[in-house]
Amino acid sequence: MRKTILALGLAASLSAFSLTASAANAQNTTDYIMCPGDVLQVIVYGHEDLSTPMGSGATNSPYVVRPDGKVSFPLIGDVDVTGKTVAQFREELASRFSQYLVTPSISVNVMKLGTTRVYVLGEIKRPGLYELEKSHKVIDALAKAEGFTEKSGKKNVFLVRAGSIEVEKLNINNFLTKGDQKGNVVLNEGDCLYLTSNHKVVFSKDIMPFLSAAYYVSEIKNDNN
């Protein structure tokens, strides 16, 4: 019931073109999906040599999720965070460390959230490149771009994963009207969402020109910072 009410609220906001990023990001922090750039405080109780040094801030913690989605640890090597919540990541650490330690007790905190950069293009109020923090799902990206235009096809939101030319069709209307999470997938660095009015998309014609332009704008902004 709660999900349905939330979805209907989001639908109304998007239709009125006034959905804010903070509304889209409203979720329980225990559901946070970890991503590259996350800075972690990891404490393995009784083993200071395996823990984040006391007093370490977000700028000098040894445990930072790399662009490939992995974190490197002594003894156990790389651990992949892709698709994991903090609790799931902690459980995997405990399992991996248990091969070397007796009943390891571990805590994990995210000291600084990483961001995921995604493109939102086509029939959207503000097409462009956006950074998502805390929550990295389709609805968050649409919120950053300030919602649909009058021509947007909500049943056919096209997703192109970074480095791929395969186009996946998502039905975000089911999320907005029924709370169905199937189409509200997690986005990764460099992914592209494309909205049309005619429910058709040709990668080379519709998406590549936008990606190229957005890339150059991003490079110019980075050079000027």
SERO-4910 file (N, C-alpha, C, O; in steps of 0.05 Angstrom, whole numbers):
BEGIN
 pado doro    nc1    nc2    nc3   cac1   cac2   cac3    cc1    cc2    cc3    oc1    oc2    oc3
  Met    A     17    -24      0      0      0      0     17     25      0     12     44    -15
  Arg    A     38     25     17     56     48     19     70     53     -8     73     76    -16
  Lys    A     79     31    -21     93     34    -47     74     45    -68     82     62    -84
  Thr    A     49     36    -67     30     46    -87     25     76    -83     24     91   -103
  Ile    A     22     84    -58     17    113    -53     41    129    -62     38    151    -74
  Leu    A     65    120    -56     90    134    -64     91    136    -95     97    157   -106
  Ala    A     85    114   -108     87    113   -137     67    132   -150     73    147   -169
  Leu    A     42    133   -139     22    151   -149     30    180   -145     25    198   -162
  Gly    A     43    186   -122     53    213   -117     74    221   -137     74    243   -147
  Leu    A     92    202   -143    114    208   -162    102    212   -190    111    229   -205
  Ala    A     82    196   -197     69    198   -223     57    226   -227     60    238   -248
  Ala    A     43    235   -206     31    262   -208     52    283   -211     48    302   -227
  Ser    A     74    281   -196     95    301   -198    108    301   -225    113    323   -236
  Leu    A    114    277   -236    127    276   -261    109    287   -283    118    301   -301
  Ser    A     84    280   -282     65    290   -302     63    320   -302     58    333   -322
  Ala    A     66    332   -278     66    361   -276     93    373   -280     96    398   -277
  Phe    A    113    357   -286    140    366   -292    153    379   -268    170    397   -271
  Ser    A    146    371   -243    157    384   -220    169    365   -200    173    373   -176
  Leu    A    176    341   -208    188    322   -189    216    330   -183    231    337   -201
  Thr    A    223    330   -157    250    338   -149    267    314   -144    257    293   -139
  Ala    A    293    318   -145    312    296   -140    310    286   -112    312    262   -107
  Ser    A    305    304    -93    303    294    -65    279    276    -61    281    257    -46
  Ala    A    257    280    -75    234    263    -73    241    235    -84    233    215    -73
  Ala    A    255    235   -107    262    210   -119    282    194   -103    282    170   -104
  Asn    A    298    208    -87    319    195    -71    309    186    -44    324    174    -29
  Ala    A    283    192    -38    273    184    -12    271    154    -10    253    142    -21
  Gln    A    289    142      5    289    113      9    304    107     35    320    123     44
  Asn    A    299     84     45    314     75     69    343     72     63    350     59     43
  Thr    A    360     83     80    389     81     74    399     53     75    420     47     63
  Thr    A    385     34     88    394      6     88    391     -6     60    403    -27     55
  Asp    A    376      7     42    372     -3     15    393      9     -4    392      2    -28
  Tyr    A    410     25      6    430     38    -12    447     18    -26    459      1    -14
  Ile    A    448     20    -53    464      3    -69    491     16    -73    493     38    -83
  Met    A    512      3    -64    539     14    -65    548     18    -94    539      4   -112
  Cys    A    566     38    -98    575     44   -125    604     54   -125    614     61   -103
  Pro    A    617     56   -148    644     67   -149    645     95   -137    627    111   -141
  Gly    A    667    100   -123    671    126   -110    663    126    -81    671    145    -67
  Asp    A    648    106    -72    641    105    -43    666    102    -27    684     86    -33
  Val    A    668    119     -6    691    118     12    681    103     38    662    112     50
  Leu    A    695     82     45    685     64     66    702     66     92    726     69     91
  Gln    A    688     64    114    701     59    140    695     29    147    672     22    152
  Val    A    716     13    147    713    -15    152    728    -21    178    752    -16    180
  Ile    A    714    -33    197    727    -40    223    725    -70    227    703    -81    228
  Val    A    748    -83    228    749   -112    235    758   -113    264    781   -110    270
  Tyr    A    739   -117    282    744   -114    311    766   -133    320    766   -157    314
  Gly    A    786   -121    334    808   -137    344    831   -139    323    851   -152    329
  His    A    828   -126    300    848   -128    280    852   -100    267    841    -94    246
  Glu    A    867    -83    281    871    -56    271    885    -55    244    881    -37    228
  Asp    A    901    -75    239    916    -76    214    898    -80    190    905    -74    167
  Leu    A    874    -90    194    855    -95    173    833    -73    172    817    -73    154
  Ser    A    834    -55    191    813    -35    194    821     -8    183    845     -2    180
  Thr    A    801      9    177    807     36    170    820     50    194    809     48    216
  Pro    A    843     63    190    857     75    213    839     95    227    824    110    214
  Met    A    841     96    253    826    115    270    833    143    261    856    150    257
  Gly    A    812    160    259    817    188    252    818    192    222    820    215    213
  Ser    A    817    171    206    817    174    177    791    188    168    769    180    176
  Gly    A    794    208    151    771    221    140    764    210    113    775    190    104
  Ala    A    744    223    100    735    213     75    755    217     53    753    205     31
  Thr    A    776    233     58    796    237     37    820    219     39    835    217     20
  Asn    A    823    204     61    847    187     63    841    159     73    859    146     84
  Ser    A    816    150     70    810    122     77    822    104     56    821    110     32
  Pro    A    834     81     64    846     63     45    825     47     29    831     33     10
  Tyr    A    800     48     38    779     31     26    760     48     10    740     60     20
  Val    A    765     50    -16    749     66    -35    741     47    -57    757     33    -68
  Val    A    715     48    -64    706     31    -86    717     41   -113    712     64   -120
  Arg    A    731     25   -127    744     33   -152    723     34   -175    701     25   -171
  Pro    A    731     46   -197    713     48   -220    702     21   -230    681     19   -241
  Asp    A    718     -1   -225    709    -27   -233    690    -40   -212    682    -63   -215
  Gly    A    683    -25   -191    664    -34   -171    676    -52   -149    661    -65   -135
  Lys    A    702    -52   -147    715    -69   -128    731    -54   -107    740    -31   -112
  Val    A    735    -66    -84    752    -55    -62    772    -77    -55    766   -100    -54
  Ser    A    797    -68    -51    818    -87    -45    824    -87    -15    826    -67     -2
  Phe    A    826   -112     -4    832   -116     24    856   -134     28    862   -151     11
  Pro    A    870   -130     51    891   -149     58    879   -177     62    856   -179     69
  Leu    A    894   -198     57    886   -226     61    867   -236     40    872   -257     27
  Ile    A    845   -221     35    824   -232     18    823   -221    -10    809   -231    -27
  Gly    A    839   -200    -15    840   -189    -42    816   -172    -49    805   -158    -32
  Asp    A    808   -172    -74    787   -155    -84    759   -166    -76    754   -190    -77
  Val    A    741   -148    -69    713   -155    -63    696   -137    -80    699   -112    -80
  Asp    A    678   -148    -95    661   -134   -114    636   -124    -99    622   -139    -85
  Val    A    630    -98   -101    606    -86    -88    582    -84   -107    560    -77    -98
  Thr    A    586    -91   -132    565    -86   -152    538    -99   -144    536   -123   -139
  Gly    A    518    -82   -143    491    -92   -136    486    -98   -107    465   -108   -100
  Lys    A    506    -92    -90    503   -100    -61    495    -76    -44    504    -53    -49
  Thr    A    479    -81    -24    475    -62     -3    498    -63     17    515    -81     15
  Val    A    500    -44     35    521    -44     55    520    -69     72    541    -81     78
  Ala    A    496    -78     79    493   -102     95    503   -126     81    516   -144     92
  Gln    A    496   -128     55    505   -151     39    535   -151     36    548   -172     36
  Phe    A    547   -128     32    576   -125     29    589   -134     55    610   -148     55
  Arg    A    578   -125     78    589   -133    104    589   -163    108    607   -175    119
  Glu    A    567   -175    100    564   -204    103    585   -219     86    596   -239     94
  Glu    A    590   -208     62    610   -221     45    638   -218     57    654   -237     56
  Leu    A    644   -194     68    669   -190     81    673   -210    104    694   -223    107
  Ala    A    652   -213    121    654   -232    143    659   -261    133    674   -275    145
  Ser    A    645   -268    112    649   -295    101    677   -299     90    690   -320     95
  Arg    A    687   -279     76    714   -281     64    736   -281     86    755   -297     85
  Phe    A    733   -264    106    753   -262    127    752   -286    146    771   -292    159
  Ser    A    729   -300    147    726   -324    164    745   -346    156    750   -365    171
  Gln    A    756   -344    132    775   -364    123    802   -360    137    819   -378    137
  Tyr    A    806   -337    148    831   -330    161    828   -323    191    847   -326    206
  Leu    A    804   -314    199    800   -305    226    777   -321    239    760   -332    225
  Val    A    778   -324    265    757   -339    279    734   -320    285    737   -300    300
  Thr    A    711   -326    274    686   -311    278    691   -280    276    688   -266    296
  Pro    A    699   -270    253    705   -241    251    680   -224    255    658   -231    245
  Ser    A    684   -203    270    663   -183    274    670   -158    259    691   -146    263
  Ile    A    652   -150    240    659   -128    222    637   -108    220    613   -115    220
  Ser    A    644    -83    219    624    -61    213    634    -46    189    658    -43    184
  Val    A    614    -36    173    620    -21    149    602      4    149    578      2    152
  Asn    A    614     27    145    599     52    142    609     66    116    632     65    110
  Val    A    590     79    102    598     94     79    603    123     89    585    137     97
  Met    A    629    131     88    637    157     97    630    179     77    624    202     84
  Lys    A    632    172     52    626    191     30    613    176      7    624    156     -2
  Leu    A    591    185     -2    577    172    -23    590    177    -50    597    200    -57
  Gly    A    593    156    -66    602    160    -93    579    169   -111    556    168   -102
  Thr    A    585    179   -135    564    187   -153    566    171   -179    587    161   -187
  Thr    A    543    168   -191    541    154   -217    531    174   -238    510    186   -235
  Arg    A    547    177   -259    540    196   -280    525    181   -302    534    161   -313
  Val    A    501    191   -309    484    179   -329    473    200   -348    471    224   -340
  Tyr    A    467    192   -372    455    210   -392    424    206   -392    415    183   -391
  Val    A    409    228   -393    380    226   -397    374    244   -421    378    268   -420
  Leu    A    365    231   -443    363    245   -468    335    242   -480    319    225   -471
  Gly    A    330    257   -501    305    254   -516    282    271   -504    287    294   -497
  Glu    A    258    260   -503    234    274   -493    234    275   -463    219    261   -449
  Ile    A    251    293   -453    254    297   -424    257    327   -421    268    341   -438
  Lys    A    249    338   -398    248    367   -396    276    380   -398    279    401   -410
  Arg    A    296    367   -386    323    378   -387    343    356   -394    356    344   -376
  Pro    A    346    350   -420    365    329   -428    393    336   -420    401    360   -419
  Gly    A    409    316   -413    437    322   -406    450    299   -390    440    277   -388
  Leu    A    474    306   -380    489    287   -364    485    294   -334    489    317   -326
  Tyr    A    478    274   -318    472    280   -290    487    261   -271    493    238   -278
  Glu    A    493    271   -248    506    256   -227    485    247   -206    471    264   -195
  Leu    A    483    221   -202    464    211   -182    479    203   -157    500    190   -158
  Glu    A    469    212   -134    481    205   -108    461    192    -91    437    199    -91
  Lys    A    470    172    -76    454    157    -57    436    136    -70    439    112    -65
  Ser    A    419    144    -89    402    125   -103    408    129   -133    409    151   -143
  His    A    412    106   -147    421    107   -175    402     92   -193    411     77   -210
  Lys    A    376     97   -190    356     83   -206    344    101   -228    349    125   -228
  Val    A    329     88   -245    317    103   -268    301    127   -258    303    148   -270
  Ile    A    284    123   -238    267    145   -229    283    168   -218    275    191   -220
  Asp    A    307    163   -206    324    184   -197    336    200   -220    338    225   -218
  Ala    A    343    187   -241    354    200   -265    332    218   -278    337    240   -286
  Leu    A    308    207   -280    286    222   -291    280    247   -274    273    268   -285
  Ala    A    282    244   -248    277    266   -230    298    288   -234    292    312   -234
  Lys    A    323    280   -236    345    299   -241    340    315   -266    346    339   -267
  Ala    A    329    302   -286    323    316   -312    296    330   -312    287    339   -332
  Glu    A    284    332   -288    259    347   -283    234    336   -297    215    351   -301
  Gly    A    234    310   -304    209    297   -312    204    297   -342    219    307   -358
  Phe    A    181    284   -348    173    280   -376    164    305   -390    156    325   -377
  Thr    A    165    305   -416    151    325   -432    123    314   -439    117    291   -432
  Glu    A    107    330   -453     80    320   -460     81    298   -480     61    283   -483
  Lys    A    104    294   -494    106    274   -515    119    248   -505    121    229   -520
  Ser    A    129    248   -481    144    225   -471    127    200   -470    104    200   -461
  Gly    A    139    178   -480    126    152   -478    135    138   -452    157    125   -452
  Lys    A    119    139   -431    127    128   -405    129     97   -405    142     86   -388
  Lys    A    115     85   -424    116     55   -426    140     45   -441    146     21   -442
  Asn    A    155     64   -454    178     56   -470    201     75   -465    207     93   -481
  Val    A    214     71   -442    238     86   -435    262     68   -443    264     45   -433
  Phe    A    279     77   -461    300     60   -471    326     64   -455    334     86   -449
  Leu    A    338     41   -448    363     41   -433    385     29   -449    383      7   -460
  Val    A    407     44   -451    431     34   -465    453     34   -444    461     54   -433
  Arg    A    464     10   -438    485      7   -419    511     18   -430    516     15   -454
  Ala    A    528     29   -413    554     40   -422    570     18   -436    572     -4   -427
  Gly    A    581     26   -459    598      8   -475    582    -12   -492    594    -29   -504
  Ser    A    556     -8   -493    539    -27   -508    522    -11   -528    517     12   -525
  Ile    A    514    -25   -550    495    -13   -568    468    -28   -567    450    -22   -583
  Glu    A    466    -46   -548    440    -60   -544    421    -42   -529    428    -29   -509
  Val    A    396    -40   -538    376    -23   -527    356    -40   -512    343    -58   -523
  Glu    A    352    -33   -486    332    -47   -469    308    -29   -465    311     -5   -459
  Lys    A    284    -40   -468    260    -24   -464    249    -27   -436    245    -50   -427
  Leu    A    244     -5   -422    233     -5   -395    206      7   -395    201     27   -409
  Asn    A    188     -3   -378    162      8   -374    161     22   -347    155      9   -327
  Ile    A    166     48   -347    167     63   -322    138     70   -313    134     78   -290
  Asn    A    119     68   -332     92     75   -325     81     56   -304     65     64   -287
  Asn    A     89     30   -305     80     11   -285     90     18   -257     77     13   -237
  Phe    A    114     30   -256    124     40   -230    107     63   -220    100     64   -196
  Leu    A    102     82   -238     88    106   -230     59    101   -222     48    115   -205
  Thr    A     46     81   -234     18     76   -229     13     53   -210     -8     52   -196
  Lys    A     32     34   -209     27     10   -193     49      4   -172     46    -14   -155
  Gly    A     71     20   -173     93     14   -155    109     -9   -163    125    -20   -147
  Asp    A    107    -18   -188    122    -41   -198    151    -33   -202    156    -15   -218
  Gln    A    169    -46   -188    197    -38   -189    213    -50   -212    236    -43   -216
  Lys    A    200    -67   -228    215    -81   -249    229    -63   -268    252    -68   -276
  Gly    A    217    -41   -276    229    -22   -295    248     -2   -282    263     11   -296
  Asn    A    246      1   -256    262     21   -241    289      9   -233    294      5   -210
  Val    A    305      3   -253    330    -12   -249    352      6   -239    351     31   -242
  Val    A    373     -6   -229    397      9   -220    413     16   -245    417      0   -263
  Leu    A    422     41   -246    438     51   -268    468     51   -260    475     55   -237
  Asn    A    485     46   -280    513     46   -275    527     70   -289    514     83   -306
  Glu    A    551     75   -283    566     97   -294    566     96   -325    572     75   -337
  Gly    A    557    118   -337    557    120   -366    533    110   -380    531    111   -404
  Asp    A    513     99   -365    489     89   -377    473    112   -389    476    135   -381
  Cys    A    456    106   -409    440    126   -422    410    119   -422    403     96   -430
  Leu    A    393    137   -413    364    134   -416    355    152   -439    363    175   -441
  Tyr    A    338    141   -456    328    156   -479    298    153   -481    287    131   -481
  Leu    A    284    176   -482    255    176   -483    246    187   -510    257    207   -521
  Thr    A    226    173   -522    216    182   -548    186    187   -546    173    181   -526
  Ser    A    175    198   -568    146    201   -570    134    180   -588    110    175   -587
  Asn    A    151    167   -605    140    148   -624    146    119   -617    140    100   -632
  His    A    159    114   -593    165     88   -583    185     72   -600    187     48   -598
  Lys    A    200     86   -616    221     74   -632    247     88   -627    248    112   -622
  Val    A    269     73   -629    295     86   -625    316     72   -643    317     48   -645
  Val    A    332     88   -656    354     78   -672    380     89   -659    384    114   -658
  Phe    A    397     71   -649    420     80   -633    437    100   -648    443    121   -637
  Ser    A    445     94   -673    463    111   -687    452    139   -694    466    159   -694
  Lys    A    425    140   -698    412    165   -706    402    181   -682    405    205   -681
  Asp    A    391    167   -662    377    180   -640    396    185   -616    394    206   -603
  Ile    A    413    166   -610    428    168   -586    457    178   -589    466    195   -574
  Met    A    471    168   -609    500    175   -612    504    205   -614    523    215   -602
  Pro    A    488    220   -630    493    249   -632    491    263   -605    506    281   -598
  Phe    A    471    254   -589    467    266   -562    491    259   -544    501    276   -529
  Leu    A    499    234   -544    522    225   -528    547    240   -535    562    249   -517
  Ser    A    552    244   -560    576    258   -569    576    287   -559    596    297   -549
  Ala    A    553    300   -563    550    328   -554    553    330   -524    567    348   -514
  Ala    A    540    313   -509    541    313   -480    570    308   -470    579    320   -451
  Tyr    A    584    290   -484    612    284   -477    629    308   -479    645    314   -461
  Tyr    A    627    323   -501    644    346   -505    637    368   -486    655    382   -476
  Val    A    612    372   -480    604    392   -459    616    384   -432    626    402   -418
  Ser    A    615    359   -425    626    349   -400    656    354   -399    667    363   -379
  Glu    A    670    349   -421    699    353   -422    706    383   -419    725    390   -405
  Ile    A    690    400   -432    695    429   -429    692    438   -401    708    453   -390
  Lys    A    670    428   -388    665    436   -360    688    426   -342    697    440   -324
  Asn    A    697    401   -346    719    390   -330    745    406   -334    760    411   -315
  Asp    A    750    415   -358    774    431   -364    773    458   -351    794    469   -344
  Asn    A    749    469   -347    746    495   -336    746    496   -306    748    517   -293
  Asn    A    743    472   -293    742    470   -264    771    471   -252    774    470   -228
***
